[in-house]
Amino acid sequence: MRKHIIISLLMVAVCANAQTTSQQWRDSVSVLIEAIRKNPQDIDLKLRKAEANINLSQWEYATEEYGNVLRQDDRNLAALYFRAFCHTQLRHYDMAKADYESFLAIQPQHLEAHLGLAHTLQKLGRKADTLDELNRTVQLFPDSADAYAARAAYETELKQYDVAVFDWDEAIRLRPGSTEFIVSKVDVLLRQGKRKDARDVLDETVKKGTPKGVLKQWYDQCK
């Protein structure tokens, strides 16, 4: 958690028969290519093909298809958002930033797009802009645990531990059942040398029902 602002919301779930699933997506792409050839103005078909490309990790093909959609409709939110995601996978961060900004100019109340933009700014090494975007996200979505967690993770990376602890507390308050948030707070406390405080957090978590064995590696660091 401390190494990333946000875990991508677009990761495809691992299925029991990955090879079969992959072949199904490839078959789908072939069918959709033929359908698009016959109906070149059909935006829905192009979006479906780009989705299949994403599921096959064919980022370049997906980016190209979303570009085709945007040439027909430059305000297509699905194409802007997912092309930004594909650009990020390709490490085309300047282009991802441009797409997220275009998306947010049309739809400013979109949590994942704000977090995506913050992640992109982080990858570009723009620390002040990243913090500004994360602060904006928290202001826009004060009831979002993910917004506070994203800011806390970046503050941890910047070694701004006191404010990181505050933000982890807010994230935990909003999503009290998240073990990930709790151990992230513990990690910050340990970085500060506050072993007793870290252990107290772990003990409280165990009292609330988390098995102690799940937290063993963190207890070991509190010794």
Secondary structure, DSSP 8 states (H G I E B T S, - for coil): -TT-S---TT-----TTHHHHHHHHHHHHHHHHHHHHH-TT-HHHHHHHHHHHHHTT-HHHHHHHHHHHHHH-TT-HHHHHHHHHHHHHTT-HHHHHHHHHHHHHH----HHHHHHHHHHHHHTT-HHHHHHHHHHHHHH-TT-HHHHHHHHHHHHHTT-HHHHHHHHHHHHHHSTT-HHHHHHHHHHHHHTT-HHHHHHHHHHHHHTT--GGGGHHHHHHT-
